[in-house]
Amino acid sequence: MITVHHLNNSRSQRILWLLEELGLDYEIVGYKRDATTNLAPPELTKIHPLGKSPVITDGGTPVAESGAIVEYLVRKYGKGKFMPAETSPDFVPYLHWLHYAEGSAMLPVMLTLYTMRLGEAAAPLRPRIESEIANHFGYMEKAIGSKDFFVGNELTGADFQIVFILEAARSLGLMKPYPNLNRYLDAIHARPAYKRGVERGGQYDLGG
Ligand SMILES: N[C@@H](CCC(=O)N[C@@H](CS)C(=O)NCC(=O)O)C(=O)O
């Protein structure tokens, strides 16, 4: 049995959505963020030493880091869904977008979140962070264009990774200049499997 160690309002929501799209049986063990610090509770370190979400266990094996979890589930249970064949011209773009989300696009979003808390003390950092937001979000805006998904014409593991970045950005008010990304995100939110994932996970609100 697959167990998702699910932290409220966190990246583990993308794993619930993926499991719903895959139509797999899974169970959820819920963890609550600390009301003051917003950090995960220490019990999560019993599943994986980093104590971060998402982490899943599958037959006792823990898998941590969302990109690794998405790749693990798609390869092991996807039966060819949600990832192009290695011989397909979409394979390299798939790898790029799958890794790009957490590897590059999330950094300026996190820096925006952290520097907001610093107020005026963060002023010298802001131009660089804002230019990186424009760089990465401009890149994604152009890439999605009028398409439904980031890779080819199909939902792939890359979309599960990118959607959380856009949700986090929307909660910080960073998404207004990007109509294509907003259209894409709204369409994803309308998917029945996405909605089922939110129902199973409980309240999902990144604060925007
Ligand atoms: N790159 C990691 C990031 C994991 C991460 O930082 N998760 C956040 C939730 S979105 C977390 O566990 N925060 C609580 C904490 O750091 O205590 C991944 O995608 O799995």
The ligand as a Tripos MOL2 file, in Angstrom:
@<TRIPOS>MOLECULE
LIG
   20    19     1     0     0
SMALL
NO_CHARGES

@<TRIPOS>ATOM
      1 N1         12.1490   20.3240   -2.9140 N.3       1 LIG1
      2 C1         11.4260   19.6250   -1.8650 C.3       1 LIG1
      3 C2         10.8920   20.6550   -0.8880 C.3       1 LIG1
      4 C3         10.2530   20.0310    0.3280 C.3       1 LIG1
      5 C4          9.7090   21.1120    1.2630 C.2       1 LIG1
      6 O1         10.4100   22.0860    1.6010 O.2       1 LIG1
      7 N2          8.4670   20.9460    1.6970 N.am      1 LIG1
      8 C5          7.8260   21.8980    2.5900 C.3       1 LIG1
      9 C6          6.3120   21.8830    2.3570 C.3       1 LIG1
     10 S1          5.8060   22.5720    0.8330 S.3       1 LIG1
     11 C7          7.9890   21.4980    4.0350 C.2       1 LIG1
     12 O2          8.0450   20.3190    4.3380 O.2       1 LIG1
     13 N3          7.9790   22.4990    4.9150 N.am      1 LIG1
     14 C8          7.9070   22.3000    6.3230 C.3       1 LIG1
     15 C9          9.2280   22.4380    7.0170 C.2       1 LIG1
     16 O3         10.2280   22.7900    6.3640 O.co2     1 LIG1
     17 O4          9.2660   22.2100    8.2260 O.co2     1 LIG1
     18 C10        10.3180   18.7980   -2.5190 C.2       1 LIG1
     19 O5          9.8290   19.2050   -3.5850 O.co2     1 LIG1
     20 O6          9.9550   17.7440   -2.0000 O.co2     1 LIG1
@<TRIPOS>BOND
     1     1     2 1
     2     2     3 1
     3     2    18 1
     4     3     4 1
     5     4     5 1
     6     5     6 2
     7     5     7 1
     8     7     8 1
     9     8     9 1
    10     8    11 1
    11     9    10 1
    12    11    12 2
    13    11    13 1
    14    13    14 1
    15    14    15 1
    16    15    16 2
    17    15    17 1
    18    18    19 2
    19    18    20 1
@<TRIPOS>SUBSTRUCTURE
     1 LIG1         1 GROUP 0 **** ****
